Amino acid sequence: MKLERYFLAGLAALLPLLVTLWILAWVYRQALWLFGGLLDLLGLSIPPGLEPLVPLFGIALAVMLVVLFGMLVSNWVGRRTVEALERAFELVPLVGDIYRAVKQITRGLFGKSELQFSRAALIEYPRRGSYALCFVVQPVAGRLPPLPEGHVVVVVPTSPVPASGFLLVVPESELIPLEIGVDDAIRFVVSVGFLLPEPAPKRRLS
């Protein structure tokens, strides 16, 4: 039915906008609450005319704190401090697991992977007609005898934490190359398939 199709099309167009607006409204309310509470602790009051602008100052302050923390962890002292905190977290049961999972997700979305893969590809796994995304690590090159030449080491990641994947040694001829970067493939895995890479623009023949 056309009505059903129009409804689904409208829902698909409106849902991302509504979710984004809801997140922005939530950030605005939280910033108002936090910044207002900070002013109360300092014994200050918000002028009535400036109250709508207070959350903007709170958001700007939060951004500045994140930038300052980034500058801190970019030097030797900051890195050693963060590493000490990480070791303390990992000593606590459950807390260490949560921290490692969140760290992998944030590095997959915003940073670089700790492992340097050469490229992303697909392999037919775990059955015929089903495909799994994998990252090519390196060719075997006769270093695993009696395995013949032409095999490569790949890592099949699991969602949403790619570091918990498993290793396979497969014939290179069975790999299906993907025209996407490793970072895009990691984001695809971390988002559980929601962040599909953008299609590459088609080249025009001159």
C-alpha positions as CSV (number, residue, x, y, z in Angstrom):
1,M,0.0,0.0,0.0
2,K,1.2,3.5,-0.8
3,L,0.1,4.8,2.6
4,E,2.3,2.2,4.4
5,R,5.2,3.0,2.1
6,Y,4.8,6.7,2.8
7,F,4.6,6.1,6.5
8,L,7.8,4.1,6.5
9,A,9.6,6.6,4.3
10,G,8.5,9.4,6.7
11,L,9.5,7.4,9.7
12,A,13.0,6.7,8.2
13,A,13.5,10.4,7.5
14,L,12.2,11.7,10.8
15,L,13.6,9.2,13.3
16,P,17.3,10.3,12.9
17,L,16.2,13.9,13.2
18,L,14.1,13.3,16.3
19,V,16.8,11.2,18.0
20,T,19.4,13.9,17.3
21,L,17.1,16.6,18.7
22,W,16.4,14.5,21.7
23,I,20.1,14.0,22.4
24,L,20.8,17.7,22.0
25,A,17.9,18.6,24.3
26,W,19.3,16.1,26.9
27,V,22.8,17.6,26.7
28,Y,21.2,21.1,27.1
29,R,19.3,20.1,30.2
30,Q,22.3,18.3,31.7
31,A,24.5,21.3,31.1
32,L,22.0,23.6,32.7
33,W,21.8,21.4,35.7
34,L,25.5,20.9,36.1
35,F,26.5,24.5,35.5
36,G,23.7,25.8,37.7
37,G,24.8,23.5,40.5
38,L,28.4,24.7,40.1
39,L,27.2,28.3,40.4
40,D,25.2,27.4,43.5
41,L,28.2,25.9,45.2
42,L,30.1,29.1,44.5
43,G,27.3,31.2,46.0
44,L,26.4,32.8,42.7
45,S,23.1,33.2,41.0
46,I,22.1,33.2,37.4
47,P,20.7,36.5,36.1
48,P,17.2,35.9,34.7
49,G,18.0,37.1,31.2
50,L,21.1,34.9,30.9
51,E,19.5,31.6,32.1
52,P,18.9,30.3,28.5
53,L,22.6,30.8,27.7
54,V,23.9,29.0,30.7
55,P,23.9,25.5,29.1
56,L,25.9,26.9,26.2
57,F,28.6,28.0,28.7
58,G,28.5,24.6,30.3
59,I,28.9,22.8,26.9
60,A,31.8,25.1,26.0
61,L,33.4,24.4,29.4
62,A,33.0,20.6,28.9
63,V,34.6,20.9,25.4
64,M,37.5,22.9,26.9
65,L,38.0,20.3,29.6
66,V,38.1,17.5,27.0
67,V,40.7,19.4,25.0
68,L,42.8,20.1,28.0
69,F,42.7,16.4,28.9
70,G,43.7,15.5,25.4
71,M,46.7,17.9,25.7
72,L,47.6,16.3,29.0
73,V,47.6,12.7,27.7
74,S,49.7,13.8,24.7
75,N,52.8,14.3,26.8
76,W,54.9,11.7,28.7
77,V,53.6,12.6,32.2
78,G,50.0,12.5,31.2
79,R,50.4,9.2,29.4
80,R,52.0,7.6,32.5
81,T,49.2,9.0,34.7
82,V,46.5,7.5,32.5
83,E,48.3,4.2,32.3
84,A,48.5,4.0,36.1
85,L,44.7,4.7,36.2
86,E,44.1,2.0,33.6
87,R,46.1,-0.5,35.6
88,A,44.0,0.4,38.7
89,F,40.8,-0.1,36.8
90,E,41.9,-3.5,35.5
91,L,42.5,-4.7,39.0
92,V,38.8,-4.3,39.9
93,P,36.6,-7.2,38.8
94,L,33.9,-6.3,36.2
95,V,35.1,-2.7,36.2
96,G,38.2,-3.7,34.1
97,D,36.0,-5.6,31.6
98,I,33.7,-2.6,31.2
99,Y,36.7,-0.2,30.8
100,R,38.4,-2.4,28.2
101,A,35.2,-2.7,26.2
102,V,34.5,1.0,26.2
103,K,38.1,1.7,25.3
104,Q,37.9,-0.6,22.3
105,I,34.7,1.0,21.2
106,T,35.9,4.6,21.5
107,R,39.2,3.7,19.7
108,G,37.2,2.0,16.9
109,L,35.0,5.1,16.5
110,F,37.3,8.0,17.0
111,G,40.9,6.7,17.0
112,K,43.3,4.3,15.5
113,S,43.3,0.6,16.0
114,E,46.1,-0.9,18.1
115,L,46.7,-3.5,15.5
116,Q,47.8,-2.4,12.0
117,F,45.8,-4.5,9.5
118,S,46.8,-4.3,5.9
119,R,43.2,-4.3,4.5
120,A,39.6,-5.4,5.0
121,A,38.0,-8.3,3.1
122,L,35.2,-10.9,3.2
123,I,35.5,-14.6,3.6
124,E,32.9,-17.3,3.1
125,Y,32.3,-18.2,6.8
126,P,30.9,-20.1,8.7
127,R,29.0,-21.8,5.9
128,R,28.6,-21.6,2.1
129,G,26.7,-18.5,1.1
130,S,27.4,-16.7,4.4
131,Y,30.2,-14.1,4.6
132,A,32.2,-12.6,7.5
133,L,34.2,-9.4,7.5
134,C,37.9,-10.0,8.3
135,F,41.1,-8.0,8.5
136,V,44.2,-9.3,6.7
137,V,47.2,-9.4,9.0
138,Q,50.0,-10.7,6.9
139,P,50.9,-13.5,4.4
140,V,52.1,-16.8,5.9
141,A,54.9,-17.0,3.2
142,G,56.0,-20.5,4.1
143,R,56.5,-19.8,7.8
144,L,53.9,-22.4,8.9
145,P,55.1,-25.6,7.3
146,P,53.7,-27.9,6.0
147,L,51.1,-25.2,5.0
148,P,51.8,-24.3,1.3
149,E,52.3,-20.9,-0.1
150,G,49.4,-18.6,-0.9
151,H,47.9,-18.5,2.6
152,V,47.3,-15.4,4.8
153,V,46.5,-14.7,8.4
154,V,43.2,-13.0,9.0
155,V,41.3,-11.8,12.1
156,V,37.5,-12.2,12.1
157,P,36.3,-9.6,14.6
158,T,33.3,-9.8,16.8
159,S,30.8,-7.0,17.5
160,P,30.9,-4.6,19.2
161,V,34.4,-5.3,20.5
162,P,36.7,-6.2,17.6
163,A,39.6,-7.2,19.9
164,S,37.6,-10.2,21.0
165,G,37.7,-11.8,17.5
166,F,39.5,-14.9,16.4
167,L,42.3,-15.8,14.0
168,L,42.1,-17.9,10.8
169,V,44.7,-18.9,8.2
170,V,43.0,-19.1,4.8
171,P,44.0,-19.3,1.2
172,E,44.4,-15.7,-0.2
173,S,42.5,-16.7,-3.3
174,E,39.4,-17.1,-1.2
175,L,39.4,-13.6,0.1
176,I,36.9,-11.1,-1.4
177,P,38.5,-7.7,-1.3
178,L,36.5,-4.7,0.0
179,E,36.9,-1.2,-1.4
180,I,36.8,0.4,2.1
181,G,39.5,1.4,4.5
182,V,40.3,-0.5,7.7
183,D,39.0,2.4,9.8
184,D,35.6,2.2,8.1
185,A,35.5,-1.5,8.5
186,I,36.2,-1.2,12.3
187,R,33.4,1.4,12.7
188,F,31.1,-1.0,10.9
189,V,32.0,-3.8,13.3
190,V,31.8,-1.6,16.4
191,S,28.4,-0.2,15.5
192,V,27.1,-3.8,15.0
193,G,26.5,-3.1,11.3
194,F,24.6,0.2,11.7
195,L,27.4,2.4,10.4
196,L,27.7,1.3,6.8
197,P,30.6,2.8,4.8
198,E,29.6,5.4,2.2
199,P,29.7,4.0,-1.3
200,A,32.7,5.1,-3.3
201,P,31.9,7.7,-6.0
202,K,31.8,6.2,-9.5
203,R,34.5,7.3,-11.9
204,R,33.5,8.9,-15.1
205,L,35.1,7.7,-18.3
206,S,36.8,10.5,-20.1
